[in-house]
Amino acid sequence: MKHKIIFNIVKNTFQKPIRTREELEVHQEKNIRKHLGFLKERSFYFKNLLYKNLSDIPVMNKQIMMENFDDLNTVGIKKAEAMALAIEAERTRDFTPQIKGVTIGLSSGTSGNRGLFLASETDRVKYVEVIYDKIIRPLSFKRRKVALFFRANSKLYESVGSFILNFKFFDLTQDLPKQFDALQKYQPDILVAPPTLLSLLMEQDIPIQPERIFSVAEVLEEDLKLKLEKKYNQILHQLYQCTEGFLASTCPYGKLHLHEKYIKFEKKWIDKKTKRFYPIITDFTRRAQPIVRYELNDILQEDDPCPCGSICTTIKKIEGRSDDIFRLEGENEDVIIFPDEIRNAIIIAAPKIDNYKVRQIGKNSITFALKVNPADKAGETEKVIRALKKLVQSKGISKISLTPTNWTTLPPFQKQRRIVNEVKNNV
């Protein structure tokens, strides 16, 4: 596998770069056509589909993928077998077992149902190529120590560590004080962790000096980003990665760019005026588990072109998920409030709070909890109530229930979401 990685990296180093959107679209079309031909031969699901072009293929989501798992994958792995292995790995914390040389993983299930992912050796080699292209190359070709804080380990990450990086996995489900001691001894050059964990490292003032820090797995809130950048005196970078793929990463300017060299992104517009959309992705490099016209429920907001000159789409922010949108009852019709509108209202109104959680629990009923110094709690609570009332009133809503609740801290292995709509079938 190491030789394949070296060959791919060298080959791509000397490839002619893609310089225009037109060249990028030609590159995508060529590779998608080749990929669909491969799937027609290897996947029962695609053998039974009638299509000539990508646009002929119906849009898929996690439910459809899991229902068709056995027919969809190209490596002959059964869902029941894969799920049993993945659950056992979660129980034992031993993530080394494979099926037919294929890595099996389990998503965290924050969207309500857990999904499986498969990665063959070919997929893992390609993953290393993308990691090198998007993360390592800007730092120069030099072996570095990387600390990765995740809920689960995977051979997908070990593949990277086997050649380019001296890799060390830190398990978010284990004793954190011991993990922090080990991290201090390790002194990583690169740190990859969820924002919640980065916040804990900052609060406890763990003496590390990574060359580069990447936020991953959760929405990175602007207030925390600014605090972390000040603490570590560097741009805080982001990796947009999920069960469905490694979708985007930040450039030297700290701007997030979609990985359009490897994935085609179609936009299902939520609001064209504010450039918010759901991505429909086709990964034309991923073979074991096809991701073709797969609709994610992440809310992305497109940005203007980046000063770095990248031809790949710039993303202003990953705002959350479809179930993070609040839908309130107005006088004549339901009114949508995006997560970012709630974030901005709270941050501007109550700068003394350390953290917050806002939940829609009824048609026009919202609860919120603040992590704040006890001496400031009453005053900041009133400020938040006024700010949220002002926000909903600006949308034409006169009746709203706003209830403060007690702050509770979730364990770091559980994905942290500040804004959640708990009303089923509301969006």
C-alpha angles and dihedrals in degrees: 000000000000091000091052090051092050092047093050094047093049092045093051092045090063097038118113107262121242105245107173139040088243091057090046092053091049089050091050095046093049094049095042091053090051092045094050089052090054092049092049088060100040108031122068088203093059094039088063095047122094109220142135100182137025091257090061091064115093119244115261134205136184094277093052092045093052093045090053097035097123095050096037102057119080099215101066097247119152121226094230092053093046093046092050092052093045093050091048089051090052090050097047096031087228106129098172101093116102138183115232089341091304121129114231123205138176125218120232092246098226090147091061104267130058121237134202125229129197128202122184123198089265090053092048092050089051091048090055089050091054092045090052093044096048105029115016102038094064088055093050127252100293131126110254138180114249127192114202120192108196138145090240136022123226141186084240088074095036088059088063092046093050093072120002102031140034093235128203123180120211114198113225091202094061134079104304099202089057090046091052091050090051091047091053091052091046095051097197125215090208125033122195117184145133116272091250092059092045088053091053091050089052094047093049091043094228105194103240130130109199118185091223134012125204126196114212145168099023137059108275107226116216095232092054091044091056092048093050093047090052092047096050097029095230143089111280107228128207137217117201101206132149140156089283095057152291097296109170146355138186127265125222088279090059092248118140116238128189115241093241093157087072104021134044114220122204116190123229099194120226095173119356092191092063092031094239117154146157112241121234105199136200113187105199093186100055113090114165094058111023117223103194123160089343113171116217121200093221115122109228125186117207119223136201118275113292125247088234088075097235114160090211118100114272117226117209092199146333097240101189135268135311089258089057091066114100117222112194130185113254131186095273106004143006116282124216122218116190121221092244091059090056092046093051093047093053099041093049094045100043112029093164096068118101097203142347144193125207123190134182105218101167141017092280099002124109131176126193137187126200130205101210143134107284090234090059099038100097095046095045091046091056091048091053092049091051092046094050092045090052091049096052092042089054086059092055097259116136102173118063136146114217115184125180115218135185120279117248125185118225121215112265094244089064113082111251118227119180096191121041134167107214095179106107118230089007097127 
